[in-house]
């Protein structure tokens, strides 16, 4: 069970990526039915300010590296890449891994895990901008340059900032269930889940557009998954041309409307499989797949197991 989270900060830590970890794990969500983790900010010298990557901004860890010793999760935010990392920090992270803690890195935090020798012969990722340097420094790591995050069980590595959110929410969902992850995502006003296998960035230029965000459309879609949707009907709702809507959708979500809808429908199916006794046919209708056969096809493609096997493993008692 995920109860205690320790985040490691060293000099030139990136405040935003540090904030991502704080937002998911460091805020008491119990008033919404969410979790309250024991959250520790750890450094080599507790009580001493640690300079961040932004001049004039510092973080002060309340805990020393002993705060990692019994943490369920040790998180490493992005930090300026360097030739050598503090030996005490590397040793503390290695010790956490050896005793079975889960490790999570955001963006360039993967370099610290690599320096600790924890990514040798392991699948992993980091920000696309650093892939070449990462592969050169850690040739034994099996780095994937495209994906948002990689879940290797005891080690989760993620790409850039937004992918860090995805990885953190994925871990919450994996350990505590979809309802808890959805509570946190709703408060953060982000999609509850993006598939880790999505590409890190859009290869075509992001179009210039002064229209408002598509977030209202995305929220409406999440509430109306059972209905049939096309690019044409969604574009009309957004008061855009079909071409502009499709381009804006890819720019904001990193995927197409069809793929995004399929992923959200699978996510909703997972929730219904976990929390209800509805039959597969009824779940298929509730999620917008229409038939059990279509549900099984999309569910297995995304999750890797059948709906029946997923329910047997994850259904609430």
N, C-alpha and C positions, 0 to 999 in steps of 0.2 A: 504494500500500500504506500502510495506517495504522500508523505506527511511533512518531511523536512527538506527544505531546499536551500542549498548554499551556493551563492554566486561569487566567483573569484574575480577580484579586481587588481590589476597591476597598472603601472604607469602607462599613460596614453590609451587608456580604455575609452571606447566610443560611448558617449552618454546615451545616444538614441538606442543602440542595441542593448545596452545595460537596462535602459528603460523598458524595452520590450519584455525582458525577463521579469522585471519588477511588476509590470502591468498584469502579466498572466499569473505570476506566483506570489507576488508581494502584497496584494490588496485583499483585504477581508471581504469576501463575497457572501458571507453567511446570511446576510439580510435578504438575499435573493435566492437562497437555497443552494448557493455555491460553496466552495471550499474555503477554509482558512488554513493556509500552510504556515508552518514555522519557517520564517524567511530570514536568512542570515547573509549579510554582506561581509565577505571575508578578505583579508589582506595580510601581507607579511607583518605589518605593524599596526595593530588595531588602535584606533583613536587618532592616527596621523593621516592628514589629507593626502590623497593620491591624485596627482595631476591627470586630467583627462586629455583627449585629443583636441579639445577646444581650449585655446589659451585663456587663462583666468578662471577656468572652471575646474573644481576638484571634488572628489568624493571621499568621504571619511568612513572607512569600514569599522563597524562596531565589534567585529569578531576577528580573531587571528586565524591562522590556517588550521588550528585545531577545530574550528567550526565545521571543517569538512569531514571530520573523523566518523561521525555517525549520521551524516546526511543521506537521505534516500536518493537525492538528485544533486549533482554538482554541475552547475552551469557556467560556461565560459563565454562571455560576450566578446564582440569584436574588439580588437586591440591592434595598435600599430605593429606591423610585422618587423621583427628584429632578428639579428643573427643568433642571439642566445636569449633564453627566457630565464627568469630567476630560478635558481636551482631548488630553492625551498618550495616554490610554488609547483614546479614540475614534480618534485618528490611527493608533495601532498596529493596531487592529482593522480599520480601513479598508485599511491596507497589506497585512494578511494576506489579506483578501478579494481585493484587486487582484492579488496574485501567485498566487491559486488555492487557498489553504487552504480546508478545510471549516470552517464555523462552526456551533456548536451552542449554543443557549440553553436554560436551564431556568427555567420560570416567568417572573418579572419581568425576567430577563436579556434578554428580547426588547426591552425598552425601550432598553437600551444599543445594540443592533443598529439599532433604529429611529432613535435619535439620530445614529447614524453614517450614516444614509441608505441602509442596506443592504436595507431591507424595502420600499422604494417599488416598487409594481407587482409585489410578490411575495406569494404565498400564505404565511400564517404563522399562529401562534396564541400565546396566553399564558394565564395563569390566568383563569378565567371572571370572577373578582371584579374584575379590572382591565380587562376588555374595553372598557367604555365610555370610560375615560380613554385607553386605547391608541388607540382609533379617533379620538378627538378630537385627540390629539397627532400621530398619523400617518395622516392621511386617505387617503394614497395607498397604504397597505398593504392587502392583501386578507386581512383577518384572519377566521379561522373561529372562532367562539366555542365550538364544541361538541367539537372533536376533541381527542384526547390529544396528538398531535404532527403536524407537517407536514414532509414531506421534499421540499425543493425542489432536491435534488441537492447544491449547494455550501452550502446553508444549511438547517439543521434547527432548528425551534423547537418547544418543548414546553410543556405546561400545568403543572399543579401538581407536587408532589414525586414522586408515584408515576409520573406521566406522564414525568418526567425519566428515571426508570429505563427505562421503555419505549423512549424515544427513544435513549438511550445503547446499549441492547442491540440495537435496530434498526440503528443505525449499525455496530456490531460485526458483526452478521449480514450486512449489506449489503457490507461491505468484506472480512471475513475468513471468512464462511461460517457456517452454522448450528451446526456442531460447536463452534466457538469460543464462540459466543454461549451455547450450552447449557451449556458448562463454567462460564462466569461466572454464569449464572442459577442453576445448581444450587448453587454455593457461596453465592450470596445467598439461596437458598431462595425464589425468585420464579418465576413462569411465564416460559419463554423468550421468549414474544412475545405481546403484546396488539396487536390491530389499531389503528393510529393513528386510524382513522376512528370508533372507539368514542366515545361521549359522555363528557364530562369528569366528570359527576357524576350521581348518581341523583336523579331529580326527586321521588320519593316518600320520606318519612322513613325513615331507617335504623331497622329494628326493634330493640327492646331484647331481648337474648337473652344468657343467661349460659353458653350451650354453648361448647365449644371451637371453635377455628377450623376451617374446612373444608379447611385445607391438606392433611391426610392423605388426604381424599377426592380432592382435585385431583391429588396425586401418584400415587395409585392409578389414577385415570383415565388419566393420561399413560402409565402402564405397561400399560394394558389397552384401548387405543383400538380394537383390532380387534373387541372384543365389542360387542353391542348394549346400549345403555343407555337407560333412561327415567327420568323424574323419580321415578316410583314406586319403581323398584329402587334408585336412588341414595338416596332418602329413607329407605328401609328400612335401607340400609347405614349411613347417618348416624344412624339411630335418631331420626328426626324425622317429623313429618307432612309430606305432600307440599307443603302450602301454606307451612309454616314453612321447609322446605328451599329451595323456590324463592325465597322472600323473602331468606333468608340468602345464597343463592348470588349473587343480584343485588347485595346489599349488599357482599359481599366481592370480587367480580370485576368488577362494573360491567356485567354482561351476563347473559343467560339461560343455563341449562345447555346447551340445544341450540346456541346460537350459540358458546358457549365450546368445546364439543366439536368443532364444525365447524372452528373456528379451529385447535385443537390437531391435528386430523387433517390439515388442510392443511399445518401446520407440519411434521408428521411426514412427509408426502408430499414436501415440499421437501427434507428431509434425505435420504430414500431416493432421490429423483431426482438429488441431488448426489453421493451416496456409493456407490450400488449400480448394478447393471445389471438390476435387476428390471424386468419388463414392467409396463405400465400397469395391466393387470388384476390382477396380483399385488400391486402397490402399493395399489390400491384396496381389496383384501381386507385387507392388512396394516394399513391406516389406519382401517378400519371403514366405508368408503363402500360396500363391497359390489360395485359395478360401476364399470367405467371411465367410463361416461357420467356417473354421479353425481360421481365424482372430477373429471372435466373441468369440470362445472358449477360446483362449489364452488371449485375451484382458480382458475378464470378470474375468478370473482366477487371473490375475495380478493386474488389476486396480479396479475390483469390480463392474464396471458398463459396459453397452454395449457401443460399439463405437458410436452409434447414440446418446445415452444420454451424453456421454463424449463430443461429438462435440457440442451439444446443450448448454452445460454449459461453455465450454472453448474456443470455436472457436473465433478467433479474429473478431472484428466488421469489 
